[in-house]
């Protein structure tokens, strides 16, 4: 399933595990570290300098979550580029620098004390985002993974706004010679990695929910699937072809199960 927005990528870290249950890609700090690295470019667009995270240390317990986004030379600030793509909060590689400042690493080697804080920050934003996705797909049904497990929409909205407010940003306009104007923003000062991550994910969620793709958001209705997706066209029912195949097979079996059978006389 194509994922072209960081908010969707965060939401679908809750997924079907292939065995009838639900898997969580952010179940531990190592899972979050892998996800952050996979989405480093998108996170940088929203103000989290994931490229500055050191490699996870190897040990008996596996890799731990990196200590923060400070540059390796010890500077508290690193620079990232941003380019407006026409919707609020979306940026790219060629525009005004986005400055992020990370506070010093947490206690312990490799900042292991920040691992649980960063994980809690990411999962908290994801919970708020999935609650607001459930509101966005109304009157359709929300993801089957979320039944009775999410805050109400008002509480989720407060949580998302609070996460974004953890790291204030200043909006800026860049207009390099020979190039088009580009909107960007700057993060000033020093902030804990958990705050930077929470704020970046919240800004991504806001950009999606206030953007043009929200009306095409759907919860996949296929058996066992718990994903959200954005429709590529009006007739798209499922998040990916395999879900469509599974849904058709389930309907076929249901029809045959419901048909009366002839009894011998």
Steps between C-alpha positions, in 0.01 A plus 500: 500500500655833401550734795560856386445688823677472834167505689381191312835330553468558875140376512576175317767397751194327647435219252374147449765249609411239237365257758167656592640743755638853512870591490659824619816616325558744788476242775844587641776761461684287244190494281468876525869544414454294184187693402668838560790403277268372228314833498799727565436726203132553573574567867760760405233675292300549820791603719649181647859446387499123496811496280701616802407196710799275565493133409324291767746320726511124470472293814337197657167678509518623141525860381368770728341822389758764406564786733374797302542717197808703595772512236810285553720805541318586825303789358153547645363602163491330164369627171247338275350622174132548435292568195132577482295248302178697499339364816555616855797344670641311199856586409777359288876508450564822313360788698572704810696316769302360790701524819447242771659509843534193715569509869792298638458124508331332794666314783691187423699386196356595166223691675304187585293703748341686209382180330178452699424873480530504122292184470227645722504821294457317170232262626310788663483691172405183314213436740369853450541472124313170475217645710475794260520263203200317647315831500618583148357180346152548647235386420722208401633260760840564660785252498406175671813528717365808674157392623456637852871576541535864397433835668207700369565741216509809724763348729699380200494848349630648827775238510610571143506876556693458826758281327556758228537773761788316670734654240391840364604581144552823311378512142739642243507571128806430289546625144840400364621663176369312201260287704138517606399631843471227760331503840690349788529524875768507766519332840685724743672403821572165659237231543490145625497241218160373620354850465651546153360165386153559649476846345617383158250212494221730620577753225489220245161391633366854487622544144322184391175564685480859373614406151331385181546126557289469817165456316647192327612338825347156558529211745561181305193275538675177401487213750773533763645820351533795740668755273396848394573609145435785257293406196689532173164513318134508597442127443790380716359293786807340657844618600679249274411227247558214744232645728261516206570134419442400862172693513373336181591154625321571829188617315507190279518268801226695677265466201555126474467454876164678499356307207258221599618151426286226355419227752451141383142378502 
